[in-house]
Amino acid sequence: MPVIRNLGRAASQLLQSSGCGCGVSLVPVRAIGVSPRQVASDASFHSVTFSESDHPRVLITGGLGQLGVGLAKLLRKRFGKNNVILSDIRKPADNVFYSGPFIFADILDYKNLREIVVNNRITWLFHYSALLSAVGEANVPLARAVNITGLHNVLDIAAEHNLRLFVPSTIGAFGPTSPRDPTPDLCIQRPRTIYGVSKVHAELMGEYYHYRYGLDFRCLRYPGIISADSQPGGGTTDYAVKIFHDAIKTGKFKCYLRPDTRLPMMYIDDCLKATLEIMEAPAEALTMRTYNISAMSFTPEELAQEVQKYVPELQMTYNVDQVRQAIADSWPMNFDDSNARRDWGWKHDYDLPELVTTMFSYLGSDSRVAQAN
């Protein structure tokens, strides 16, 4: 088993005073108001279906970020409301708090995170706590603490308690020397952001724990994720979310990337579906621990053209942020996800036209969109 290391107070104090609004779990844990449920701890995880007696018991860290709430909703529908515990440092909105179990969880507090796993008989852990690319570059010490030190705690706890662990990776795990069009699962990575470096570290540590300790570690490299019900969280691909909000509110959008910057993207429903599918995939079907997944790839200019079908008067301007542009220029233009499609049957549902239609169906009650329709 991995050696358990005590974490210094300095890092914890830094994180707790940061005021970070990125859905990262950093404050002390108190599992208040959540009663441990007595469920079987020896459930079979090699089947794509679960009986009522062997549902996994799920903990999601960093759960108030872009993906956590949606993932909790999907998992609760499948496994039962009380079998999925959402956690974060921020106070959740009422609709989130009353939709199912919610607790505070500090990924830097090893002891209390371990207590949560033990007291709630957790069997699956989704580790979403992280600082994203642009935010991480603005505060490297904080990103290093959250993305690397926090990961070490999660790995040790998952290995000790025989959890099935999911840690997301990213297009940011690649760098300017990686093949960009397409980018395969296995190639030179060499990212140049602390976010990317920490994600490569997560991929390799998870694979090491799998082979060294038998940890059931599973990882997907997400492209840029687009969703209508969450605000941008400091990522380089956030323009592809913000353009919809600005198009509806003002009819104007200023993009911080060049119009020809091509990046892989995915609608959130496809992302959540892929995450559940990789966790339910039979262990014997997996030929690797980290997979690329992809759905579409587009530029800001191509996205604007689709958006203008709904908001014809959209005025698109460009004010290039050199930091974000440099990050984007080092990332893949297209993902090769053939291994995921072959090994566990990955298949996306949304291409660019379907994505734009869905986003405006969700957001487009505004008269500007209704009139265009």
Secondary structure as UniProt FT lines:
FT   HELIX           9..16
FT   TURN            32..33
FT   HELIX           52..54
FT   STRAND          58..61
FT   TURN            62..64
FT   TURN            66..67
FT   HELIX           68..79
FT   HELIX           81..83
FT   STRAND          84..88
FT   HELIX           94..97
FT   TURN            98..99
FT   STRAND          102..104
FT   TURN            107..108
FT   HELIX           110..119
FT   TURN            120..121
FT   STRAND          124..127
FT   HELIX           133..138
FT   HELIX           140..144
FT   HELIX           145..149
FT   HELIX           150..160
FT   TURN            161..162
FT   STRAND          164..166
FT   STRAND          169..170
FT   HELIX           171..173
FT   TURN            176..177
FT   HELIX           194..213
FT   STRAND          216..222
FT   STRAND          224..226
FT   TURN            236..238
FT   HELIX           239..249
FT   STRAND          252..255
FT   TURN            259..260
FT   STRAND          263..267
FT   HELIX           268..280
FT   HELIX           283..285
FT   STRAND          290..292
FT   STRAND          296..298
FT   HELIX           300..307
FT   TURN            308..310
FT   TURN            312..313
FT   STRAND          315..318
FT   HELIX           322..329
FT   HELIX           338..344
FT   HELIX           352..363
FT   TURN            364..365
FT   HELIX           367..372
//
